[in-house]
Amino acid sequence: MGRRFGWLWAAYSVSALGTCLAFDAFSVIAVIALHAGPAEVALLAATGPAVGAVAAVPLGPWVEFRHKRPVMIAMDLIRFAALLTVPAAYALGALGLGQLLLVSVVVAAADITFNAASGAFLKSLLPADRLLTANARFESANWTALVLGPPLGGAAIGLFGPVTTVAANAVSFLLSALGIRAVGGGEPRPTPRDTQRLRAGDLLDGWRHILASPALRPLFFNSLAGNALIMVAAPPLAVLMLGPLGFAPWQYGLAFAVPCLGGLLGARLARPLVARYGQWRVLCAASALRAVWPLGLAFVMPGLPGLLLVMVLEFGVITCSAVYSPVSATRRLEHTPDDRVARTLSAWSITGKATTAAATALWGLLASLTGPRTAIAAAGILLLATPLLLRRETATARPSPATVPPSPDGSRPSR
């Protein structure tokens, strides 16, 4: 796939591992170090991404008009600096919920901006027939990190304290920035139009494109609802497992690490399944199958049986999600013109984070009023309806034309 892809893949992998070492780190810190309850944990999980998403709204169009690789490096360095303040404040005895909220806002805005830039950079680097392969490899790296990260992170928290994994995550972003810098090579120069002042209408172009596209619109709403309802169960499940059920942090991490082997399986299956059954059928099937598992998390029990139940259910969710994600990411790129990729991905990510944040806050309130199990069950029941948001593909849903610029030596870039 080429040297440039090798560096990009390595940079993604190291930052993914750092993020997975810090799996639910802020929630764990809030519960263990700050003695937060379900409402506070949900507030932390919801507010930071929501405010970060709002802050990122003008950044999508701004990224569209800039070289993408420097933007990616800058966002990595911003995340490195922001996360490093958490262990520093903890060492000084000054860490509080407010700082965790502020850091999560900065990291969320940087995440959205980085993802918008990286998607556009990937499309400029690869011919269209390599996009699914690249996205599947990124998905495999992500799930490999999830296999290794949470148990190692849980062990690190037990041995060295609750902020250890946040420090490791900060360092991973610094290493990612160095890896992206090593990618090298040129990028297409911004056109004269790209250098003009940002216009108010540019802020909405991403959403206009998504909502006007018969290929992307149903996928957009399915992704929003499905991802949000899967994620809202995480804070009440963390409170339930780490609190009343008495699981240790390493057990909590293990419960989500072992099932991530299903992510490797799903990522490997994505390309052959699309080759055999077609992109849209695979998306519909994966969406339906991932919706059937989370309801069972409401019945988790103490001890080994409960741990095994979480692992089995998460394995099912993760395997189906690992098929869905790279196919969905590839479809977004294929059906988006080159001059609108960053704005479209930014709009998609902003809406996703804001929706998940709002739902998480609502589910935190529900968990406080009714208990964690009821909140988890409600999310599982609603998730069963999300496959209905995917309707039959229309005849006009065709990929947008894309021009892949040649690399500096005149050859077509490959991965």
N, C-alpha and C positions, 0 to 999 in steps of 0.2 A: 504493500500500500504506500510505500515511499517514506523517505526520511522525515519530511515535514509532518506527515501524519503521525509518525512514531513519536515525535516530540509533543505533538498536540494530545495524543492519546496518553502519554506518560504524565503530562501536566494535569489532564482530567483525572487520571487514576489516583495521583497522589492527593489531590484536593478532595476527591471522593472518599478516600480512606480517612483523611483527617475529619471530614464531616461525619463519617460513620463512627469513628472513635468517640465523637461527641454526640452520639445519637441521643436525642431528647435531653441534652446536657442541661439546658436552662430549666427544664421541668424538674430534673433530678436535683439541681442546685436549690431550686425553690422549695422542694419538699424536704430535703435533708438539711441544708444549711440555713434556710430562712423560715422553715416550718410553715410553709404556705398550705392553704387548703385548696379544694377543688376549684372554687371560684377564682382564686388568685392565680392558680396554675393555668386555667383556661384564659384568664385575662392576659397573662404573659404570652401564651401561645397565639392569641388572636391579635392583640393590639400592635405588637411590633411589625408583623407582616402586613397588617392593614395600613398602618401609617407609612410603612416603607413602600407599599404599592402606590399610594397617593403621591409620595415624593418622586417616584419613578416615572410618573405620567409624562413629563416633558422630556425625559431622558431617551425614550424610544426614538422619537424623531431626531433628536440631537445625534444619537448614535448612527442613524441612517446616513447622516451627512459627514461622517468622520471615518478615518481608517479604523478598522475594527480591532486589529491586534493591539495597538496601544491602549485602546479603551479596555480590552480584556485585562491587560497587565495592570492598569490603574485600578480597576475594580478588585483585583486580587490583593493589591497592596492596601487598599482601603479596608478590606475585610480583615487582613492581617493586623493592622493597627487597631481597629475597633475591638476585635476579640481579645487582643493582648491586654486591654484595660481591665478585663474581668479578673484574671489571676492577680494582677497588680493591686486592684482594690481589695480583693479577698485577703492578700498578704498583709495589707495595712489595716484590716478590720473595718473597712468602709463600704463593703459591698452591700447593696440593697436592691430591692425589686425595681426601683426607678432606673438604676443603671442598666440592669438586665433588659428592661424595656427599651431604653435608648440604643443600646448595642444591637438589639434585635431589629430595630428600625433601620439602622445604618446597613446592617448585613442584608436585610431583605431588599432594600433599594439597590444595593450593589449586586445582589444575586440576579435581579430582574435585568439590570443593565448588562451584566456579563452574559447572560443567556441570550439576550437579543443580539449582542455583538457576535457571540460565538456561532449562533445559527447562520447569520449572514456570512461570516467568515468561512464556515464549512461549505456553504453553497457556492461561494466563489472559488473554493479550493478544489472541488470535486465535480466530475461529470455526474449527471443525474442518475445514471445507473449504479453508482457507488454509494449513494446516500443511505439506502437501507442497510448495506453492509457496515458503513461507518456508525450509524445510529445503533445497530445491534451490538457493535463492539463497545461503544460507550455504555450501553445498557449492561453488558457483561461485566465491564469494569466496575460499574456501580454496584451490582449485586455481589461481586467478589468482595468489594469493600464492606458491604453490609454483612457478609458472612464472617469476616475477620474483625470488623470494627467494634460492634456492640459488646461482645464478650471481653475483648481486650480493654475496651473502655470501661466496662463495669469492674473488671479486675483492677484497673488503674485507679478508679475512684475509691475502691475498697482499700488499696494499699497507700495511695498518696494524697487522697482528698478529693472533694467534689469538683474542683476547678482544673484538675490536671488535664482532662481531655479537651477543655476549651483552649488551653495553651497549645496542645498538640495540633488542634484544628487551625489555630492562627499560623503556626509554622508551616502547615501544609499549603496555605494560600501563598506564602512567600515562595515556597518551592515551585508551586504552580506558575507564579509569575516568571520565575527564571526559566521554566520549561517552555512557556509560550514565547518568551524572548528568543529562545534557541530555535524556534520554528523557522525564523528567518523568511527570506523570500519577499517578493513584492505583493502589493495589493492594487486592484484597480483604483486609479485616481478618481476622486470625486468630480462629477461633472460640474459645469458652471452653475447649473440649477442647485446642486447640492451645497454650494458655498454661499447661497443667499441666506438672509436672515430667516430664522425659524418662524413660520407662520402659524397662526392659531389653528387653521384648518388641518395642519399636519398632525396635530395631536390626536385627531379623530380618524385619520386615514386607516390605521390598523383595524379599528373596530368596523369601519365601513366595509373594508375588504372582507373581513370574516363574515359579517352578517349578509353581505350580498352574494357570497359564494355558496352555491348548492352543495359543493363538496365539503366545505369547512364548517358551515353553520350547524348542522346536526352533530358533527363531531365535537364542536366547541361546547355546546350545551351538555352533551353526554359527559365530556371530560370534566366540566365544572362540577356537575352534580355528583358524579361518581367519585372523583378525587376528594371533594369536600366531605362527603359522607363516610368515606374510609378514614379520613384524617381526624374527624371530630371525635372519634372513639378513642383516640390515643391518650389525651389527658385524663379522662375518667378511668381508662384502663390502667394508666400509670399509678393513679391514686389508689385504685382498688388493689393492684398487685403489690405495690410497695407499702401500702398501709394495712387495711384489714386482713388481707390474705397473707401478709408477712413474708413475701418473697424478698430475697436479698438483691442488691443492685446487679450482681453478676448473673443471678438467675433471670432477672428481668431482661438483661441484655442477651442472654443465651436464648431466651424464648423467641426473640426476633432475629437472631443471627442464624441459627440452624435452618429455619425455613427459607432463608435467602438463597440456599442452594437451588430452590425452585426458580429463582430469578435467573440463574445461569442457564437452567434448562429452558425457560421461556425465551430468553434472548437467543439461544441457539436454534430454537424452533421457528422463530419469526420469519426468517427469510424463506426456508423451504415451504412453510405453510402458505405464504403469500404466492410463491411460485406455483403451488398446486391449486389453491382455492381462490386466489385473487385478494387484493388488498381490503376491499370493503367487507367481504364475507368474514375474513379473519378478524377485522375490527368488531363486527357485530357479535361474533361468537365469543371473543375474548371479553367484551363488555358484559355479556350475559353471564358468563361463567364466573367472572370475578365478583359478581354481585351476590352469589349464593352463600359465601362463606362467613362474612363478618357477624351475622346474627348470632352464631354460636358462641362468640366471645362473651356474651351476656351470661353464660352459664359456667364460666371458669370457676374452679374450686381450688382450695389450698393444696399444697404438696405436689408430689410427682404427677398425679392424674391431671391436675390443673395445668401444670407446665406442659405436659404432652398435648393436651387439648389445644392450648394456644399455638403450639408449634404446628400441629396438623392444619388448623384453620388458616394460620398465616401462610403456610406453604401453598395452600390452594389459592389464596388471594394474590400472593406474590408471583406465582407461576403464570397466572392469567394476565396480571398487570405487566409482566416482563415481555409478554407477546404483544400486548396492546401498545405499550409506550413507544418502541422504536418504529412501529408501523404508523402510529399517529404522528410522530415527529417527522417522518419521511413524507407523509401526506401533506402536512402543513407546508413543507418546503417546496414540494412539487406543484402545489396549487397557489403559490404566491410569487408574483413577479420579483425579479432581482432587486428592483429599486424600492421595494416595499417590505422586504423581509424583516428588517430590524423593527419597524413599526408594528408589523403584524405579530411578531413573536413577543414584543413588549406588551402590546394590548392583551394578548392571550395570557401572558404570565401575570400581568397586573390584575386582570379580572379573576384569574384563578386564585391568586393569593388573597385578594379582597373577599371573595366568596368564601373561601376556606376559613379566613379569619372571622368573618361575621358568623358563620355557622359554628365555629369553635366556641366563640363567646356565648352564643345562644345555648349550645350544649353544655357549657360550663354552668350556666344558670340552671338548666334542667337537671344536671347532676347534683347541684346543691339542694334543689327542691325535692327531688325524687330519689336520689341515690345514683351512684355510678352505673349500676347494672341496668336500670331503666333507661338511662341515657344511651348506653351502648346498644340496647335492644331497639330503641326507637330509630337510631341511625341504620341499623341492619335491616329493619323492615322497609324504610324508605329507599334504601339502596336497591332493593329488589325491583323497584319500578324504573330505575335509570336506563336500562336497555331500551325502553320504549321511546327514548329521546332520539335514538338512531332510526331514521326512516330509510326507506329504500332509496338507493342512489339514483339520481336522475341522469338522464342521457347527456345533459350539458355539463356534468361534472368531469371536466377534463383538466389535466395538468396545465399550469401556466407555462408559456414558453420561457426558457431560461438560457442565458448566454453565459457559458463558463469561460472566463478569460484565460488566455494561455499563461503559463508560468514564465518567469523572466527569460528562460532559455528558448522560449517559443514552443515548447511541448505542452500537451494537455496535462494538468496536474492529476495525480492519481493517489489513492490511499490503499 
